Amino acid sequence: MTQFPSTAPTGPRVLDFQQRPLTTAQARVLGTLMEKARTVPDSYPLTLNSLQSGCNQKSSREPVLQLTESEISEAIDGLRQSSLVFETSGGRVTRYEHNFMRGVGVPEQSAVLLGLLMLRGPQTAGELRLNTERWYKFLDIASVDAFLEELQDRSPDKGGPLVVKLPRAPGAREQRWAHLLCGPVDATALAASGAPAASGATEEDMITLARRVSALEDSLALLQAQLQNLHEQLGLSQPGQG
């Protein structure tokens, strides 16, 4: 399995996301790079066009965004200043790679959870376990909870908490978690907006469905990446770009 890159140089400073939070665009760019490093490693690092497609895809995103190339470039510039993203050399097209684990100073499992929270918004530990199937296979929900608790209890000398456990939403059986990489959140408002619909499906049913959806998403992402690379090799404009 492709690992998060760890070869880029990083400074000794501690990133404090409460004092210098990510923008919505930066969080989407960073989360997308982290996702594609796992799900389409053959096409990673990403070109600007591939990154834009990943940021704006309508599946597995909450909220769905429509970021322009200039907005993504601006987000990349900010992330590079924090050593969270860097350019890779070689080839005809500039490509971008994330440096999240070393830049933030978290283990692989924590990086996976934060990446999913950036891409899909607040989720329960059970939802996170299902949604991380393509990235990392957690043993059980308890192990997910353990890493989330560790991120919530992160000491000030390491930059402070990176996640918060939201109040229980009306009608919900479990509490959801939200990331703090974009700064403090209105926990009460987020909790109130996230009451899930009732479902009779078992956890095993949900895992099976998540794996089937993930397989389809991987196949689609691979086809899109192959088409993207073909256009770049032939010097053709992307569909819809004239």
C-alpha positions as CSV (number, residue, x, y, z in Angstrom):
1,M,0.0,0.0,0.0
2,T,1.3,3.5,-0.9
3,Q,2.4,5.3,2.1
4,F,2.1,9.0,2.8
5,P,5.3,10.7,1.5
6,S,7.8,11.5,4.2
7,T,10.9,12.7,2.3
8,A,10.2,16.4,2.0
9,P,12.1,18.7,4.3
10,T,10.1,20.4,7.1
11,G,11.0,23.1,9.5
12,P,11.2,22.8,13.2
13,R,8.2,25.0,13.9
14,V,4.9,23.6,15.2
15,L,1.8,24.3,13.1
16,D,-0.9,26.0,15.2
17,F,-4.2,25.7,13.2
18,Q,-6.0,27.8,15.8
19,Q,-3.7,30.8,15.1
20,R,-3.2,30.1,11.4
21,P,-6.1,28.0,10.2
22,L,-6.4,26.4,6.7
23,T,-8.9,28.0,4.3
24,T,-11.7,25.8,2.9
25,A,-9.8,25.6,-0.4
26,Q,-6.5,24.6,1.3
27,A,-8.3,21.9,3.3
28,R,-9.9,20.5,0.1
29,V,-6.6,20.6,-1.8
30,L,-4.7,18.9,1.0
31,G,-7.4,16.2,1.6
32,T,-7.5,15.5,-2.1
33,L,-3.8,15.0,-2.4
34,M,-3.9,12.7,0.6
35,E,-6.8,10.7,-0.9
36,K,-5.3,10.3,-4.3
37,A,-1.9,9.2,-2.9
38,R,-3.8,6.2,-1.5
39,T,-6.4,5.5,-4.1
40,V,-4.6,6.2,-7.4
41,P,-0.9,5.9,-6.6
42,D,0.0,5.3,-10.3
43,S,-1.1,8.8,-11.1
44,Y,0.3,10.5,-8.0
45,P,1.7,13.2,-7.6
46,L,-1.1,15.1,-9.2
47,T,-1.0,17.7,-11.9
48,L,-3.0,20.9,-11.4
49,N,-5.8,19.7,-13.7
50,S,-6.0,16.3,-11.9
51,L,-6.0,18.1,-8.6
52,Q,-8.8,20.4,-9.7
53,S,-10.9,17.4,-10.8
54,G,-10.3,15.7,-7.5
55,C,-11.2,18.8,-5.5
56,N,-14.4,19.3,-7.4
57,Q,-15.7,15.8,-7.7
58,K,-19.3,15.3,-6.6
59,S,-18.8,11.9,-4.8
60,S,-17.2,11.6,-1.4
61,R,-17.1,15.3,-0.8
62,E,-18.9,17.4,1.7
63,P,-19.5,20.1,0.8
64,V,-19.2,19.8,-3.0
65,L,-17.0,22.7,-4.3
66,Q,-16.3,24.3,-7.7
67,L,-12.8,25.6,-7.2
68,T,-11.1,27.4,-10.1
69,E,-7.4,26.8,-11.1
70,S,-6.5,30.2,-9.7
71,E,-8.1,29.3,-6.3
72,I,-6.3,26.0,-6.2
73,S,-3.0,27.6,-7.1
74,E,-3.5,30.2,-4.4
75,A,-4.3,27.4,-1.9
76,I,-1.2,25.5,-3.0
77,D,1.0,28.5,-2.4
78,G,-0.3,28.8,1.2
79,L,0.2,25.1,1.9
80,R,3.8,25.3,0.5
81,Q,4.6,28.1,2.9
82,S,3.6,25.7,5.8
83,S,5.6,22.8,4.2
84,L,2.3,20.8,3.8
85,V,2.6,20.6,0.0
86,F,5.5,20.7,-2.4
87,E,6.2,20.5,-6.1
88,T,7.9,17.5,-7.7
89,S,10.4,17.8,-10.4
90,G,10.6,15.8,-13.7
91,G,8.2,15.5,-16.6
92,R,6.6,18.1,-18.7
93,V,3.9,19.1,-16.2
94,T,4.4,20.4,-12.6
95,R,3.0,17.9,-10.1
96,Y,2.1,18.3,-6.4
97,E,2.5,16.1,-3.4
98,H,1.5,16.5,0.2
99,N,3.7,16.3,3.3
100,F,1.0,16.0,5.9
101,M,2.4,13.5,8.3
102,R,5.7,15.2,8.8
103,G,4.3,18.7,8.4
104,V,1.7,18.3,11.1
105,G,3.6,15.7,13.2
106,V,0.9,12.9,13.4
107,P,1.1,9.1,12.7
108,E,-0.4,7.5,9.7
109,Q,-3.7,6.5,11.3
110,S,-4.3,10.0,12.5
111,A,-3.5,11.5,9.1
112,V,-6.0,9.2,7.5
113,L,-8.8,10.3,9.8
114,L,-8.0,14.0,9.4
115,G,-7.9,13.6,5.6
116,L,-11.3,12.0,5.6
117,L,-12.7,14.7,7.9
118,M,-11.4,17.4,5.6
119,L,-13.0,15.8,2.6
120,R,-16.3,14.5,4.0
121,G,-17.1,16.7,7.0
122,P,-18.1,15.6,10.5
123,Q,-18.5,11.8,10.9
124,T,-19.0,9.2,13.6
125,A,-16.2,6.8,14.5
126,G,-18.2,4.1,12.7
127,E,-18.6,6.1,9.6
128,L,-14.9,7.0,9.6
129,R,-14.0,3.3,9.9
130,L,-16.1,2.5,6.8
131,N,-14.9,5.5,4.8
132,T,-11.2,4.8,5.4
133,E,-11.4,1.4,3.9
134,R,-9.5,2.5,0.8
135,W,-6.9,4.4,2.8
136,Y,-6.3,2.3,5.9
137,K,-8.0,-0.7,7.4
138,F,-8.7,0.0,11.1
139,L,-9.1,-3.2,13.2
140,D,-12.4,-1.9,14.8
141,I,-14.3,1.2,15.9
142,A,-12.5,1.2,19.2
143,S,-9.1,1.8,17.5
144,V,-10.6,4.7,15.5
145,D,-11.9,6.2,18.7
146,A,-8.5,5.9,20.3
147,F,-6.8,7.9,17.6
148,L,-9.5,10.5,17.6
149,E,-9.2,10.9,21.4
150,E,-5.5,11.3,21.0
151,L,-6.0,14.0,18.4
152,Q,-8.5,15.8,20.7
153,D,-6.1,15.6,23.7
154,R,-3.1,16.9,21.7
155,S,-1.0,19.1,24.0
156,P,-0.4,22.8,23.3
157,D,3.3,22.3,22.7
158,K,2.4,20.2,19.7
159,G,-0.1,22.7,18.3
160,G,-3.2,21.8,20.4
161,P,-6.3,19.7,19.5
162,L,-6.9,18.8,15.9
163,V,-10.4,17.3,16.3
164,V,-13.4,17.9,18.4
165,K,-16.2,15.6,19.5
166,L,-19.6,17.2,18.7
167,P,-22.6,17.1,20.9
168,R,-25.0,14.3,20.1
169,A,-27.4,15.3,17.3
170,P,-31.2,14.8,18.0
171,G,-32.1,11.2,17.2
172,A,-28.5,10.1,16.7
173,R,-27.1,7.1,18.5
174,E,-23.4,8.2,18.2
175,Q,-21.6,11.5,18.3
176,R,-19.7,12.8,15.3
177,W,-16.2,14.2,15.1
178,A,-15.0,17.3,13.3
179,H,-11.5,18.5,12.4
180,L,-10.1,21.8,13.6
181,L,-7.6,22.4,10.8
182,C,-9.7,25.3,9.6
183,G,-9.9,26.8,13.1
184,P,-12.6,26.6,15.8
185,V,-16.0,25.2,14.8
186,D,-19.5,25.8,16.1
187,A,-19.9,22.4,17.6
188,T,-23.6,22.9,18.6
189,A,-24.6,24.1,15.1
190,L,-22.7,21.2,13.4
191,A,-24.3,18.7,15.7
192,A,-27.8,20.0,15.0
193,S,-27.2,19.9,11.3
194,G,-26.1,16.3,11.3
195,A,-28.9,14.1,12.6
196,P,-28.7,10.9,10.4
197,A,-31.6,9.1,8.9
198,A,-32.6,5.9,10.7
199,S,-31.2,2.7,9.0
200,G,-31.8,-1.0,9.7
201,A,-28.5,-2.0,8.0
202,T,-26.0,-3.9,10.1
203,E,-22.4,-2.8,10.3
204,E,-21.4,-5.7,8.1
205,D,-23.9,-4.6,5.5
206,M,-22.4,-1.1,5.6
207,I,-18.9,-2.4,5.3
208,T,-19.8,-4.5,2.3
209,L,-21.6,-1.6,0.6
210,A,-18.7,0.7,1.4
211,R,-16.2,-1.7,-0.2
212,R,-18.4,-2.0,-3.4
213,V,-18.7,1.8,-3.7
214,S,-14.9,2.2,-3.0
215,A,-14.1,-0.3,-5.8
216,L,-16.3,1.7,-8.2
217,E,-14.8,5.0,-7.2
218,D,-11.3,3.6,-7.6
219,S,-12.1,2.3,-11.1
220,L,-13.6,5.7,-12.1
221,A,-10.6,7.6,-10.6
222,L,-8.2,5.4,-12.5
223,L,-10.0,5.9,-15.8
224,Q,-10.1,9.7,-15.2
225,A,-6.4,9.7,-14.4
226,Q,-5.5,7.7,-17.5
227,L,-7.5,10.1,-19.7
228,Q,-5.8,13.0,-18.0
229,N,-2.4,11.6,-18.6
230,L,-3.2,10.9,-22.2
231,H,-4.3,14.4,-22.9
232,E,-1.2,15.8,-21.3
233,Q,1.1,13.5,-23.3
234,L,-0.6,14.5,-26.5
235,G,-0.7,18.1,-25.6
236,L,-4.5,18.3,-25.9
237,S,-6.7,20.6,-24.0
238,Q,-8.9,19.1,-21.3
239,P,-12.6,18.5,-22.0
240,G,-14.6,21.6,-21.4
241,Q,-11.5,23.9,-21.6
242,G,-11.7,24.7,-25.3
